Amino acid sequence: MIQISPKEKQSGWLSAGIPVFSALVALLLAAIPLAFAGAPIIAAYGEMIKGVFGSLFNFTEMLTRATPLIFTGLAAAIAFRAKLWNIGAEGQLYLGAMAAVWVGTGMFDGPPILMIPLVITAGAIAGGLGMLGPALLKTRFGADEVVTSLLLNFIILIFLQMMLEGPLKDPMGLGWPQSEPIVDNAILPQLITRMRLHAGFILALGTAVVAYVILAMTVWGYKIRAVGENAAAAKHAGIAVNKTYLAVAMASGALAGIAGVSEVAGLKGYLTADLSPGFGYTGIVVAMLAGLSPLGVIAASLFVASVFVGADSMSRAIGVSSFIADLIVSMSLLCVLLGGFFARFNLRWVGKSEDVP
Amino acid sequence: MMDFLNIFLSDSFWAASLRIATPLIFGVLGALLCERSGVLNLGIEGIFVVGAMTGWMAVWMGAGLWGGIIVAALSGAIFGLFHGILTIIFGLSQHVSGLGITLFGTSAASFAYRTALPKVSSPPRIEPFRALDIPVLSDLPFIGPVLFQQTAMTWLALCLVVVVWWVMEKTALGVAIKAVGDNPDAVNAQGLSVIKLRMGSVVAGSALMALGGAFLTMSAFDAFFFGMVNGRGWICIALVIFASWQPSKALLGALLFGMFDALQVRLQTQAGAIIPGQIFLMAPYVLSIIALIIVARKADYPRALLTPWFKGQR
């Protein structure tokens, strides 16, 4: 039988290489469903690559798609670092978007230098409160935050529909359930003319760097890591564990909320109930591919966004269902999970023996 | 107020409660089996989708309704095996593996459906399970419509409650499964295989979850829609905590949930003019969270839940 034992020291090279390798394996595994769908496999991969790197427009579309994923990926990474299981980023994203629309469609107006920080702050607070709830239920009542944050996604989505048919509805929207447009001064500026890429991308990169610095170099970051590694030991060492959970929840929810602001104020301009095709859930994959490292989140977001944008254009060219993208992304999560095992453990064949101590 | 009373007196309300509870009964039993052996299976939501799609697809391709049930259960078992390999053999994070299985199951089922049926505007339908028509019993007043005009799948779910209860409480296997979720070292010391017990529980539990999904496409409706599972799997994860991992309480929890859901639909039609309908739609999810808060402090989690076990390593 096979004996499993932890490695004495983990190789840094291996832990960086495994996500890359996992992503490649997932891409290769996609050949199976492609073959199943009867698609020309080589041509399909070619279309995917062309869909991302074929033109400046395609490439900026990929960066645009990566923007919300960086935020939701950071939201998951920071929470998971503290072993706070925030699976509610999808809902928090919509809370952020609703807050941005609430303050950004005429309630206030001013120069962009005031309006843009205002909508971002509003979205961050709304998203943060969205995760503070489950975290409080965890620390006060011991209710599992996995289930509460997950179920909140459904509640918030229904609440969103209620708002879009009620208080947030655009009276000029011809009856469609959509919000009024965000005022011009609160719109995140475009980065390149005639491309949809917007300042949210720069904000996302900056946020990732800040998150990295906080996690790696500050006392607060140390507390987060200590709580995640061993909550009981952290408590023994005098760290206020519950307080750390609440702070992490606020930060994680705020990041997911900003993802919503960035989409609504940077890309769409108004809010509909289909703003996010599951960016909150995909953020979990991004965070895992990144090994929960904030800088890794940037790379992982670019990969996942490439899969989505590439698969979209492949789907249009070849006619394969665009669910292939979700398939590749979910397979890369399972691959990186399995890969992490081989980075941490040695496998040793010890022959047929039932009496291993 | 009279209207409110009338709801509780009508047989259609109680029949609907049991019907709504049916997929949850399958799901809670499945989650219970996995968790009792020490493995959280967050793949449940995806396994529901897989069961809904494969069961429906098998019937649509001519396998017959019971053939569809078998196909759904087998597909669920395969995804359970996958979750088991990752979490039991390799000891990986049960949270992340489960979410991965959910994402993978959902996308695989959606991809397969879209690939088999590329361009259909309205989803093709099958002939689903019909309400049973049992002579005499189905014609009884009140009891007849509530109990004896349900589909065979509802009866299957109720029978499975008894089976799972019997296995867990009355057999050596049940004792071993519960022990492996509480103290795997002790089970190993007795010469039983921790790995096999956990694997068996997760595979069987996942097959049950898939039946919950199959009920949706083969009994409640007659077609497969994207997003039709809509959080039912997650609700089961909340219900199993509410049920303290007891099969009988799992049935009670699912029935209570079915009652509240049937009630909200009826209140919605009566009070829809005054209160936005969405408030009622939120109710099931809010109720699940409230149930979780009520029981959370005294919940008696299987002590080895979430803890991987490796042979020869303490």
Interface residues (C-beta under 8 A of the other chain):
Chain A: M1 Q3 I4 S5 P33 F36 A37 W85 I87 L137 F141 G142 A143 D144 V146 V147 T148 L150 L151 L152 N153 F154 I155 I158 F159 Q161 M162 E165 G166 Y281 I284 V285 M288 G319 V320 S321 F323 I324 D326 L327 V329 S330 M331 L333 L334 L337 L338 G340 F341 V356 P357
Chain B: L42 L86 F90 G91 L92 S93 H95 V96 S97 L99 G100 I101 L103 F104 T106 S107 A108 S110 F111 A112 R114 T115 P118 N230 G231 W234 I235 I237 A238 I241 P276 Q278 I279 L281 M282 Y285 V286 S288 I289 L292 I293 A296 R297 A299 F310 K311 G312 Q313
